[in-house]
Amino acid sequence: MSTQTRVAYQGEPGAYSEQAILDFFGPAVQPVASPTFDDVFDRVAQGACDYGMVPVENSLGGSVHRNYDLFMRHALHLVGEVVVRIRWCLYALPGVQLGDLRRVISHWQALAQCERTLSALLPNAEREPVYDTAGSVKMLAESQRRDTAAIAGKRAQALYGLPILREGIEDDPNNYTRFVVIARTPDLPPAAQGAAARERKFKTSIVFAMRNQPGALFRALAAFALRDIDLTKIESRPLQGSPWEYLFYLDFAGHAEEAHCRRALDHLRELTTVLRVLGSYPRAKMPE
């Protein structure tokens, strides 16, 4: 490849989304920091970046609803996934002690995932949500406020040069985030085509809508149950323009081109008003 692969992500350098890019694509890639998830999707759709990396769910905090909504607003494809272990660190300026701190800044999800630990370490410190985890360390380094701490991953230390007061402050060590790779075409990226990826089982993501009738969802899910297809996730989102009607995002084990999966999708298509296959891709391995 003559030019370096560009992959958009939301956040500042040092964010876990950037780590997900490096875990999936390897070091020979150019992560492109973006202010919002909308910008990530736009950069991929417009060709400014080859791929995008976005979080879709956290094992503690649940689904990232904004990205599910953006899947329907763009004609993009899911072509990969990666799971990242989330381990939060508490940053402060050099020489600052816990007793000096009156405020903790970070993304609201990081603050929520560390709430019990923060209550024990800093019971009187104010929690202030900001736009990004790594961005909170950048803000702290720029402000030089000695009464403030920030929460981010360990990569932020090398980038912003602040010491870590405490490492592993998340309330639950079983803290993982699942990220997906978005692209303009359904072709799997080279990182998902190697021998190791081929050995993994596939997963397919779809979105569908149905008429609001008794038993409609039961009949839709039966298309998979009748063929012993494992459903790994289901998420509902409001159908814009139709109050109290919903889109259903569903992940299932298998590739859309496998015979039993293809029959399930054909069955489902007879029951739905909207059906779109977002993509089939190798299932991610859990990090050690």
C-alpha positions in Angstrom: 0.0 0.0 0.0 1.6 3.2 -1.1 -0.1 5.5 1.5 -0.6 4.8 5.1 -4.0 3.6 6.1 -6.0 6.4 7.9 -8.4 5.4 10.6 -10.7 8.0 12.2 -11.7 7.8 15.9 -13.4 10.1 18.4 -11.2 11.7 21.1 -7.7 12.9 21.7 -4.5 10.9 21.2 -4.2 8.5 24.0 -7.9 7.6 24.1 -8.9 3.9 24.2 -10.4 4.3 20.7 -6.9 5.0 19.4 -5.6 1.9 21.3 -8.3 -0.1 19.6 -7.0 1.0 16.2 -3.5 0.0 17.1 -4.7 -3.4 18.5 -6.7 -4.1 15.3 -4.5 -2.7 12.5 -1.1 -2.7 14.1 1.4 0.1 14.3 1.7 0.8 10.6 -1.5 2.9 10.6 -2.4 6.6 11.0 -5.0 7.2 13.7 -7.0 10.4 12.9 -8.4 12.2 16.0 -11.9 13.5 15.5 -14.0 15.8 17.8 -17.3 13.7 17.6 -18.6 10.4 16.5 -20.5 12.2 13.7 -17.1 13.4 12.4 -15.8 9.8 12.4 -18.7 8.6 10.2 -18.5 11.7 8.0 -14.7 11.3 7.4 -15.2 7.7 6.4 -18.2 8.4 4.2 -16.5 11.2 2.4 -13.3 9.3 1.8 -11.1 11.5 4.1 -10.3 8.3 6.0 -10.1 4.7 5.0 -11.8 3.3 8.1 -13.3 4.4 11.3 -13.1 2.8 14.8 -16.1 3.4 17.1 -17.2 1.9 20.4 -20.6 0.1 20.5 -20.8 -1.3 24.0 -19.0 -1.4 27.3 -19.4 -4.4 29.6 -20.3 -2.1 32.5 -21.9 1.0 30.9 -23.9 -0.7 28.1 -24.4 0.4 24.6 -23.1 3.6 22.9 -26.5 4.6 21.5 -25.2 7.5 19.4 -23.2 5.1 17.2 -26.2 2.8 16.7 -28.2 5.8 15.4 -25.3 6.8 13.1 -25.2 3.3 11.5 -28.6 4.0 10.0 -27.7 7.5 8.8 -24.8 6.4 6.7 -24.4 3.7 4.1 -21.3 2.2 5.7 -20.3 -1.3 6.5 -19.1 -3.1 9.6 -15.9 -4.9 8.6 -14.2 -5.8 11.9 -14.3 -5.7 15.7 -11.9 -5.6 18.6 -12.4 -5.8 22.4 -10.2 -3.7 24.6 -9.6 -4.1 28.4 -10.4 -0.8 30.0 -8.1 0.2 32.9 -8.4 3.7 34.3 -5.6 5.7 35.9 -5.9 8.8 38.1 -3.6 11.7 36.9 -2.4 14.8 38.7 0.3 17.4 38.3 3.8 16.6 39.7 4.0 16.7 43.5 0.2 16.8 44.0 -1.2 14.5 46.7 -4.6 13.0 47.1 -5.4 15.5 49.9 -4.8 18.4 47.5 -7.5 17.4 45.1 -10.9 19.1 45.0 -12.1 18.1 41.4 -11.9 15.1 39.1 -12.4 15.5 35.4 -13.0 12.9 32.7 -15.6 11.6 30.3 -18.8 10.8 32.1 -18.6 7.1 31.5 -15.1 6.9 33.0 -16.3 8.8 36.0 -19.2 6.5 36.4 -17.0 3.4 36.1 -14.8 4.7 38.9 -17.5 6.1 41.2 -17.0 3.7 44.2 -13.2 4.1 44.1 -13.4 7.8 43.9 -15.8 8.0 46.8 -13.3 6.1 48.9 -10.2 8.0 47.7 -11.7 11.5 47.2 -15.1 11.6 49.0 -15.3 15.4 48.8 -14.0 16.0 45.3 -16.3 17.3 42.6 -16.8 15.2 39.5 -16.8 17.2 36.3 -17.6 15.5 32.9 -15.6 16.6 29.9 -15.6 15.6 26.2 -12.9 12.8 26.4 -10.8 10.7 28.8 -7.4 11.4 27.2 -8.6 15.0 26.6 -9.1 15.4 30.3 -5.4 14.8 30.9 -4.5 17.2 28.1 -6.8 19.8 29.7 -5.1 19.3 33.1 -1.6 19.6 31.6 -2.7 22.9 29.9 -4.5 24.3 32.9 -1.8 23.4 35.5 -4.5 23.2 38.2 -3.1 21.6 41.3 -6.6 21.0 42.8 -7.7 18.8 39.8 -7.2 15.2 38.8 -8.0 13.5 35.5 -9.0 9.9 34.6 -7.7 8.3 31.4 -5.9 5.2 30.2 -2.2 4.6 30.7 -1.3 5.7 27.1 -2.0 9.3 28.1 1.0 9.3 30.4 3.5 9.0 27.6 1.6 11.6 25.5 1.0 14.3 28.1 3.8 13.7 30.7 1.7 13.7 33.9 2.3 11.3 36.8 -0.2 8.6 37.7 -1.4 8.8 41.3 -3.4 5.6 41.2 -3.7 2.9 38.5 -6.6 0.5 38.0 -9.2 2.7 39.8 -12.2 1.2 37.9 -14.8 -0.3 40.3 -15.0 -3.6 38.4 -11.9 -5.2 36.8 -14.1 -7.0 34.3 -14.3 -3.8 32.2 -14.2 -4.2 28.5 -15.3 -2.1 25.5 -16.2 -3.6 22.1 -15.3 -1.5 19.1 -16.3 -2.0 15.5 -14.5 -1.0 12.3 -16.6 1.0 9.7 -15.8 1.3 6.0 -17.3 2.4 2.7 -17.2 -1.1 1.2 -18.0 -4.5 2.7 -14.5 -5.8 1.9 -12.6 -6.9 5.0 -9.5 -4.9 5.8 -6.1 -6.8 5.6 -6.1 -6.9 9.4 -9.2 -9.2 9.3 -8.0 -11.4 6.4 -4.9 -13.1 8.0 -4.6 -16.7 9.0 -5.4 -15.8 12.6 -8.6 -14.0 11.6 -9.7 -16.8 9.3 -9.5 -19.2 12.2 -12.0 -17.2 14.2 -15.8 -17.6 13.8 -17.8 -14.9 12.1 -20.4 -12.6 13.5 -23.0 -10.7 11.5 -24.7 -7.4 12.4 -28.1 -6.4 11.0 -30.8 -3.8 11.6 -34.5 -4.3 11.0 -37.9 -2.7 11.6 -41.4 -4.3 11.7 -45.0 -3.3 11.8 -46.2 -2.8 15.3 -48.2 -6.0 15.7 -48.7 -8.5 18.5 -46.0 -11.1 18.5 -44.0 -9.4 15.7 -40.6 -9.5 17.5 -41.2 -13.1 18.6 -41.7 -14.2 15.0 -38.7 -12.2 13.9 -36.4 -13.8 16.5 -37.9 -17.3 15.7 -36.3 -17.0 12.2 -33.0 -17.5 14.1 -34.2 -19.8 16.8 -35.6 -22.3 14.3 -32.1 -22.6 12.8 -30.2 -22.8 16.1 -28.4 -19.5 15.4 -26.9 -17.9 18.4 -28.0 -14.2 19.0 -25.1 -12.4 20.7 -26.8 -9.0 21.1 -30.1 -7.2 20.5 -30.6 -3.4 20.9 -33.7 -1.3 20.1 -33.6 2.3 19.1 -36.5 4.7 18.2 -37.5 4.8 14.6 -37.3 8.5 13.7 -40.5 9.9 12.3 -42.6 7.0 13.7 -43.3 7.6 17.5 -43.3 4.4 19.6 -41.9 2.3 16.7 -38.4 0.9 16.8 -35.4 -0.3 14.9 -33.8 -3.5 16.2 -30.0 -3.9 15.9 -29.1 -7.6 16.2 -25.8 -9.5 16.2 -25.7 -13.2 15.5 -23.1 -15.9 15.2 -22.3 -16.8 11.6 -21.7 -15.3 8.2 -24.6 -13.8 6.2 -23.5 -16.0 3.2 -23.7 -19.3 5.2 -26.7 -21.3 4.1 -28.5 -21.5 7.4 -27.9 -17.7 8.1 -29.0 -16.8 4.5 -32.2 -18.8 5.1 -32.8 -17.0 8.4 -32.3 -13.6 6.7 -34.7 -14.5 3.9 -37.3 -15.6 6.5 -36.8 -12.4 8.4 -37.1 -10.3 5.3 -40.7 -11.6 4.8 -41.6 -10.2 8.3 -39.9 -6.8 8.2 -40.4 -3.4 6.6 -36.7 -2.6 6.8 -33.8 -5.1 6.8 -30.2 -4.1 6.3 -27.1 -6.3 6.8 -24.4 -4.0 8.3 -21.7 -6.6 7.9 -20.1 -10.0 8.6 -16.7 -10.0 10.2 -14.4 -12.2 12.3 -15.4 -12.3 16.0 -12.9 -10.5 18.3 -10.9 -12.4 20.8 -11.2 -11.4 24.5 -7.9 -9.7 25.6 -5.8 -11.6 28.1 
